[in-house]
Amino acid sequence: MSGAPLGHAPEGPGHEPLHLTYPDLTVVCGPPELEDDRRDTLLNPALIIEVLSESTERHDRGKKFEQYRKLPSLREYLLVSQDQVLVEQYTREEDGRWSFREHRAGTQVHLPSLRCELSVDTVAARVFGG
């Protein structure tokens, strides 16, 4: 689902509500879980991709990622630079910790949650309009 808003994380002991956000791209593995009958608020993304801009970069790296980490289904978070050929990858490990990898031109981003690879050059071509 591209551009679908993300809704609230489970509430109750140990859970805080997730504020509504609009990621640049979301990927779901399996049937989408939607918040209500309107069917426009996704609750179970496996992958979220944000394309960074000057006006959103701080929020995408900070509060937004903090909120996304509350989603139990989220396995990977990619930040794509508009200033250089760079994809930053955050992956939730089996123990719940998040690991970080940096990918530059000529490399592949391995996405374990989707069992596939993404070419950084292909991503850059889309971002830079090439």
C-alpha angles and dihedrals in degrees: 000000000000117000095359112147119246117229138199128326116230111290128218135074110358094008129101123194117265113229118233111271136176112220120194092239136002131187125199126198109211127353115348116248109218128196100230146342092293087073093209103107117076119210104179115050116161094193131026123189124194124187106215123230132175091257097047107030097092092048093044091052095041129028096009094053090044089056094044091054088064090067106096092206095056111107103161139026121191126194114197119200122224091194099058141003097277136129118188115203127200115188127189107229125214091263092053096255119129119235125200131218131175120214125193138181116316095023136104128233109223109215108196093182090061097030091232144097130240122208112232088209091056091049091048092050089055094046095045093041096245 
